[in-house]
Amino acid sequence: MSLLAPLALLLGLAVAVPLWLHLRRRKVEMRVDFPAVRYLLRAEQEHGRELRVRNVLLMLLRVVIVLLIALAAARPLARLGVAGHGPTALAVVLDNSMSTGAVVDGRSVLADLQQAAHAVVTRARSSDRVWLVTADGTVSGGSSTAIAAAIDRTTPLAGAGDLAAAVRRASALVPGASLPAARVVVITDGQANAWPVQLAAVAAPVLIYAPSTAPPANRAVTRVVTDPPHWAPRGALRASVIAREPVNWRAALGAATLARGTVAGGGSIEAGATPAAIGWTAGTMELPPDELRADDVRPFAVHVGPAPAARADASAGAFVRTALASLVANGHERDGAGVSITSAEALGALPALITAPADPSRVALANRALERSRIPWRFGERRSGPVRSRGDGLDGATVQRFYALQRQGAEGQGDTLVRAGVEPLVVAGDGWVLMAVALDPADTDVPLRAAFLPWLDRTIARRLATDAGPVIDVAPSAEWVRPSWATGLEGPNGEVQAINGARVRASDKTGVYFLRRGTERAGAVVVAPDSSESVLDRATASAIAARFAGSGAAGVAEPRRLADRAWSDTSPRPLIAGLLVGALLLMAAETWVSRRDLADAS
């Protein structure tokens, strides 16, 4: 037995009152014999034993009544071993990630999970508190009828959601109900990679249900890349496919078919194309429908048009000029006035890729050139490495010497693309990309790395060309960083919405959303599901439970046992009602005995 308010037991000290009254009743201050009442003394002697027993009984009744009231005030709980369950706070985590949209024997996996959730929720009583938490963190609370309706409204997400976060949120809800028992019930398809290898312990016991049946076979398009980033006008598609047997594929740009083919047992697809469309266009890579439809079509975005013109100034260094000549020779760029690649002190007009001056004595001249071009960053003191770079495809490069970049004016003027340690190494804004390092092997190995050439190609094609812009890949409902110049977002239906703020939450619907610079398309946000959702390998309920730290999680594989385990009578019951009823019955008995005592005395 446990007590919710143990300090209330101090009320039991009130038992001293009936004890004091009983002892006081036995005291006789003065004894005087009157002849007229001697017969009463004989009667008292004859019934003395009965009176003493009655007085002791009254005292005991009053003491027990006080003790019962004090114990009831302490709100005791005990496991009684009777049928049913005590008041329980229960949160159901329903997995509705993309993988639950798979169809098995003509029925979706989510439909089976919803049926299991209904079986749990229908056992709830009016004294219980119940919540529903879905994989995207949405919480529904209320009566069992309201929760049942929320279960029916649940549909598969376009992405993975975050089941571990949903469990943490559910476990934070149940203690707040202040009920004797609390439990989290997780109903999932058991997709193995949806659960981290190690999960933190949570505040409430966790019961996990996952089906023991094998998952359906699945084929999927997990990745699509356009190469080069800017088709001028010819380009190639590179896609990754999951398939257990040969499968046909189709690449489309708008309504037109770009290419068709067959991929044998999964792997990679590469297809060249010369589309007729010009400008920013949405495309899809498609496989025939299977049991999981959500990953059979994957969107992509491409910009088609003349190759961007670019020219490298002598101040940029020999490595940059050689890299640009290679891109021009391959048709990715063309030599001409357009994007300039130059050291900061030689900066003329924008758009430009700007490197730091190789000579520290020219920093003041470089800063004046940045000021003239209204670029809100300046070179500060020179730093020494080595440090590692991270971001924008230049991860792991070594930087020996670079300048501290100092922001001028308001925050948010430009985007940090690459960092050297914690400091900005490459920043970008409308028509400019500024590097804090000279592209010289004495300062950094960036120009010597294989990633440099594709990075230079993307930077020119996606950030600096007149009609350029980035392609941002993001999962449904995830956040992405808005380019500082982007003013609107055009949806797949053509509707344009204004956007602002440094971060924007992506739609929960997959597709291509074009970034607008004024009235023109200038980039794209491609919302596509996480490729991990296409791998349907399952873990058992017990294996998932074992990933929780501590011993507060258990697994069950049979749906008919789930509801019984969810509401199992392991929770302590409140005893306050029984104690108060007992006190009332004893009060009635005490009243009856007292009246008998008074009647006999009269």
Residue pairs with C-beta under 8 A, 6 or more apart in sequence:
1 76
1 77
1 78
1 572
1 575
2 76
2 77
2 78
2 572
3 9
3 74
3 75
3 76
3 77
4 74
4 75
4 76
4 77
5 73
5 74
5 75
6 74
7 74
8 70
8 73
8 74
8 75
9 70
9 71
9 73
9 74
10 70
11 66
11 69
11 70
11 73
12 66
12 67
12 70
12 71
14 66
14 70
15 62
15 63
15 66
15 67
17 62
17 66
18 58
18 59
18 62
18 63
18 66
19 59
19 63
21 59
21 62
22 55
22 56
22 58
22 59
25 55
33 41
44 51
47 600
51 597
51 600
54 593
54 596
54 597
55 597
57 593
58 590
58 593
58 594
58 597
61 586
61 589
61 590
61 593
62 590
64 586
65 583
65 586
65 587
65 590
68 579
68 580
68 582
68 583
68 586
69 579
69 580
69 583
71 575
71 579
72 575
72 576
72 579
72 580
72 583
75 574
75 576
76 574
76 575
76 576
76 579
77 180
77 572
77 573
77 574
77 575
78 572
78 573
78 575
79 569
79 570
79 571
79 572
79 573
80 573
81 569
82 569
82 573
83 569
84 569
85 123
85 125
85 128
85 181
85 567
85 568
85 569
85 571
86 127
86 180
86 181
86 569
86 571
86 572
86 573
86 574
87 125
87 127
87 128
87 179
87 180
87 181
87 571
87 574
88 128
88 129
88 179
88 180
88 181
88 182
88 183
88 567
88 571
89 128
89 129
89 173
89 174
89 175
89 176
89 177
89 179
89 181
89 182
89 183
89 204
90 120
90 124
90 128
90 129
90 130
90 131
90 174
90 182
90 183
90 184
90 185
90 566
90 567
91 130
91 131
91 132
91 133
91 170
91 171
91 173
91 174
91 183
91 184
91 185
91 204
92 117
92 120
92 121
92 130
92 131
92 132
92 133
92 147
92 151
92 170
92 185
92 187
93 133
93 134
93 135
93 163
93 166
93 167
93 170
93 184
93 185
93 186
93 187
93 188
94 113
94 114
94 117
94 132
94 133
94 134
94 135
94 151
94 154
94 187
95 113
95 135
95 161
95 163
95 186
95 187
95 188
95 189
95 191
95 194
96 110
96 113
96 134
96 135
96 136
96 154
96 155
96 156
96 157
96 161
97 135
97 156
97 157
97 159
97 160
97 161
97 163
97 189
97 191
97 194
97 533
98 156
98 157
98 158
98 159
98 160
98 292
98 294
98 295
98 529
98 533
99 109
99 160
99 189
99 191
99 194
99 292
99 533
99 534
99 536
100 108
100 109
100 110
100 113
100 156
100 189
101 108
101 109
101 110
101 156
101 292
101 293
101 294
102 108
102 109
102 189
102 215
102 216
102 218
102 291
102 292
102 536
103 109
103 216
103 291
103 292
104 112
104 213
104 216
104 291
108 156
109 189
109 211
110 154
110 155
110 156
110 189
112 211
112 559
113 187
113 188
113 189
114 151
114 152
114 154
115 559
116 187
116 209
116 559
116 562
117 132
117 151
117 187
118 148
118 151
119 559
119 562
119 563
120 185
120 187
120 562
120 563
120 566
120 567
121 130
121 132
121 144
121 147
121 148
121 151
122 144
122 148
122 563
123 563
123 566
123 567
124 130
124 144
124 147
127 179
128 179
129 141
129 174
129 177
129 179
130 141
130 142
130 143
130 144
130 147
131 139
131 140
131 141
131 147
131 170
131 173
131 174
132 139
132 140
132 141
132 147
132 150
132 151
132 154
133 139
133 140
133 166
133 169
133 170
133 173
134 154
134 161
134 166
135 157
135 160
135 161
135 162
135 163
135 166
136 157
136 161
136 162
136 166
136 477
136 508
137 161
137 162
137 165
137 166
137 169
139 169
139 173
140 146
140 147
140 150
141 147
141 173
156 294
157 476
157 477
157 508
158 294
158 476
158 477
158 508
158 509
158 510
158 527
158 529
159 475
159 476
159 477
159 478
159 508
159 529
159 530
159 533
160 194
160 475
160 529
160 530
160 532
160 533
163 186
163 188
163 194
163 195
164 195
164 196
164 199
167 184
167 186
167 199
167 202
167 206
168 200
168 202
170 184
170 204
171 184
171 202
171 203
171 204
171 206
172 203
174 182
174 183
174 184
174 203
174 204
175 182
175 203
175 204
180 571
180 572
180 573
180 574
181 570
181 571
181 572
182 203
182 204
182 205
183 204
183 205
183 206
183 207
183 566
184 202
184 204
184 205
184 206
184 207
185 206
185 207
185 208
185 209
185 562
185 566
186 206
186 207
186 208
186 209
186 544
187 209
187 562
188 194
188 208
188 209
188 210
188 544
189 210
189 211
189 215
189 538
190 210
190 211
190 538
190 539
190 540
190 541
190 544
191 215
191 533
191 535
191 536
191 537
191 538
191 539
192 535
192 537
192 538
192 539
193 532
193 535
193 537
194 532
194 533
195 539
195 544
195 547
196 547
197 547
198 547
198 549
199 547
199 548
199 549
200 548
200 549
201 548
201 549
201 550
201 552
202 548
202 552
204 552
205 552
205 553
205 554
206 545
206 548
206 552
206 553
206 554
207 553
207 554
207 555
207 556
207 562
207 565
207 566
208 541
208 544
208 545
208 553
208 554
208 555
208 556
209 541
209 555
209 556
209 557
209 559
209 562
210 538
210 539
210 540
210 541
210 544
210 555
210 557
211 538
211 557
211 559
212 540
212 557
212 558
214 538
215 536
215 537
215 538
216 290
216 291
216 292
216 536
217 244
217 290
217 291
218 242
218 290
218 291
218 292
218 295
218 534
218 535
218 536
219 241
219 242
219 243
219 244
219 247
219 266
219 287
219 290
219 296
220 241
220 242
220 243
220 287
220 292
220 295
220 296
220 531
220 534
221 239
221 240
221 241
221 249
221 285
221 286
221 287
221 295
221 296
221 297
221 298
222 240
222 241
222 242
222 295
222 298
222 531
222 534
223 239
223 240
223 298
223 531
224 237
224 238
224 239
224 285
224 298
224 299
224 300
225 237
225 238
225 239
225 300
226 235
226 236
226 237
226 238
226 300
226 301
226 302
226 471
227 235
227 236
227 237
227 238
228 235
228 332
228 457
228 461
229 303
229 457
229 458
229 461
229 462
229 471
230 303
230 304
230 305
230 307
230 308
230 332
230 461
230 462
230 465
230 468
231 273
231 274
231 275
231 302
231 303
231 304
231 305
232 304
232 305
232 306
232 307
232 308
232 331
232 332
232 334
233 274
233 275
233 278
233 304
233 305
233 306
234 272
234 273
234 274
234 331
235 272
235 273
235 274
235 302
235 304
236 270
236 271
236 272
236 273
237 251
237 258
237 259
237 269
237 270
237 271
237 273
237 283
237 285
237 300
238 268
238 269
238 270
239 249
239 251
239 268
239 269
239 270
239 285
239 298
240 267
240 268
240 269
240 531
241 247
241 249
241 263
241 266
241 267
241 268
241 269
241 287
242 266
242 534
242 535
243 263
243 265
243 266
243 287
244 265
244 266
245 265
246 262
246 263
246 264
246 265
247 262
247 263
247 287
247 288
248 260
248 261
248 262
248 287
248 288
249 260
249 261
249 262
249 263
249 269
249 285
249 286
249 287
250 257
250 259
250 260
250 285
250 286
251 257
251 258
251 259
251 260
251 271
251 273
251 283
251 284
251 285
251 286
252 258
252 283
252 284
252 286
253 273
253 275
253 277
253 281
253 282
253 283
253 302
254 277
254 281
254 282
254 283
256 275
256 276
256 277
258 271
258 273
258 275
258 283
259 271
259 272
259 273
261 269
261 271
263 269
269 285
275 281
275 302
275 304
277 304
278 304
278 305
279 303
279 304
279 305
279 467
279 521
280 301
280 302
280 303
280 467
280 469
280 514
280 521
280 522
280 523
280 524
281 301
281 302
281 303
281 304
282 299
282 300
282 301
282 492
282 511
282 512
282 514
282 524
283 299
283 300
283 301
283 302
283 512
284 297
284 298
284 299
284 300
285 297
285 298
285 300
286 296
286 297
287 296
287 297
288 296
289 296
290 296
292 534
292 536
294 510
294 529
294 533
295 529
295 531
295 533
295 534
298 528
299 510
299 511
299 512
299 526
299 527
299 528
300 512
300 526
301 471
301 512
301 514
301 524
301 526
303 461
303 467
303 468
303 469
305 467
306 334
307 331
307 332
307 333
307 334
308 333
308 334
308 338
308 339
308 460
308 461
308 464
308 465
308 466
308 468
309 333
309 334
309 335
309 336
309 337
309 338
309 339
310 324
310 327
310 328
310 333
310 334
310 335
310 336
310 338
310 339
310 340
310 341
310 460
310 464
311 324
311 335
311 336
311 337
311 338
311 339
311 340
311 341
312 320
312 321
312 324
312 340
312 341
312 342
313 340
313 341
313 342
313 343
313 346
314 321
315 342
315 343
315 345
315 346
315 355
316 341
316 342
316 343
316 353
316 355
316 439
317 343
317 355
317 358
317 438
317 439
317 440
317 447
319 439
319 440
319 441
319 447
319 448
320 341
320 355
320 439
320 447
320 456
323 447
323 452
323 453
323 456
324 333
324 341
324 456
326 453
327 333
327 453
327 456
327 457
327 460
328 334
328 335
332 457
332 461
333 457
333 460
333 461
338 351
338 465
338 466
339 351
339 352
339 353
339 460
339 464
339 465
340 347
340 348
340 349
340 351
340 352
340 353
341 352
341 353
341 355
342 348
342 352
342 353
342 354
342 355
343 354
343 355
343 356
343 357
343 358
343 366
343 438
344 354
344 355
344 356
344 357
344 366
344 367
344 369
344 370
344 379
344 434
345 357
345 362
345 365
345 366
345 369
346 369
347 354
347 366
347 369
347 370
347 372
347 373
349 373
350 373
350 431
350 432
351 431
351 432
351 464
351 465
351 466
352 373
352 431
352 432
352 433
352 464
353 432
353 433
353 435
353 456
353 459
353 460
353 464
354 370
354 375
354 432
354 433
354 434
354 435
355 435
355 437
355 438
355 439
356 366
356 379
356 402
356 403
356 435
356 436
356 437
356 438
356 443
357 363
357 365
357 366
357 379
357 438
358 438
358 440
358 443
360 382
363 379
363 403
366 379
367 378
367 379
370 377
370 378
370 379
370 434
371 378
373 432
375 429
375 432
375 434
376 407
376 408
376 409
376 410
376 413
376 414
376 429
377 405
377 406
377 407
377 408
377 413
377 414
377 427
377 434
378 405
378 406
378 408
379 403
379 404
379 405
379 406
379 436
380 403
380 404
380 405
380 406
381 403
381 404
382 401
382 402
382 403
382 404
383 401
383 402
383 403
383 404
383 420
383 423
384 400
384 401
385 398
385 399
385 400
385 401
385 402
385 420
386 398
386 399
386 400
387 398
387 399
387 420
387 421
388 395
388 396
388 397
388 398
388 399
388 420
388 421
389 395
389 396
389 397
389 398
389 399
389 418
389 419
389 420
389 425
389 444
389 446
390 396
390 418
390 419
391 416
391 417
391 418
391 419
391 426
392 417
392 418
392 426
392 455
393 451
393 454
393 455
393 458
394 418
394 426
394 446
394 449
394 451
394 452
394 455
397 444
397 445
397 446
397 449
397 451
398 444
398 445
399 420
399 425
399 437
399 443
399 444
399 446
400 442
400 443
400 444
401 437
401 442
401 443
401 444
402 420
402 423
402 425
402 436
402 437
402 443
402 444
403 436
403 437
404 423
404 436
405 423
405 424
405 425
405 427
405 434
405 436
407 413
407 414
412 484
412 502
413 429
413 484
414 427
414 428
414 429
414 434
414 484
415 427
415 428
415 429
415 481
415 483
415 484
416 424
416 426
416 427
417 426
417 427
417 428
417 433
418 424
418 425
418 426
419 425
420 436
420 437
423 436
424 436
425 435
425 436
425 437
426 433
426 434
426 435
426 436
427 433
427 434
428 434
428 463
429 484
429 485
430 484
430 485
431 464
432 464
433 459
433 463
433 464
437 443
437 444
437 446
438 444
439 446
439 447
440 447
441 447
441 448
446 452
460 468
461 468
462 468
462 469
462 470
462 471
462 523
463 469
463 470
467 520
467 522
468 522
468 523
469 483
469 515
469 517
469 521
469 522
469 523
469 524
470 483
470 515
470 523
470 524
471 523
471 524
471 525
471 526
472 480
472 481
472 515
472 523
472 524
472 525
472 526
473 526
473 528
474 480
474 506
474 525
474 526
474 527
475 506
475 527
475 528
475 529
475 530
476 506
476 507
476 508
476 509
476 510
476 527
476 529
477 505
477 506
477 507
477 508
478 505
478 506
479 503
479 504
479 505
479 506
480 503
480 504
480 506
480 525
481 502
481 503
481 504
482 499
482 500
482 501
482 502
482 503
482 504
483 515
483 523
485 517
485 522
486 499
486 515
486 516
486 517
486 522
486 523
487 498
487 499
487 516
487 517
487 518
488 496
488 497
488 498
488 499
488 515
488 516
489 496
489 497
489 499
489 504
489 513
489 514
489 515
489 516
489 525
490 496
490 513
490 514
490 515
490 516
490 521
491 497
491 507
491 511
491 513
492 509
492 511
492 512
492 513
496 516
506 513
506 525
506 527
507 513
507 527
509 527
510 527
510 528
510 529
511 527
512 524
512 525
512 526
512 527
513 524
513 525
513 526
513 527
514 521
514 523
514 524
514 525
515 521
515 522
515 523
515 524
515 525
516 522
517 523
540 555
540 557
541 555
541 556
541 557
542 554
542 555
542 557
543 555
544 553
544 555
545 553
545 554
545 555
546 553
554 565
556 562
556 565
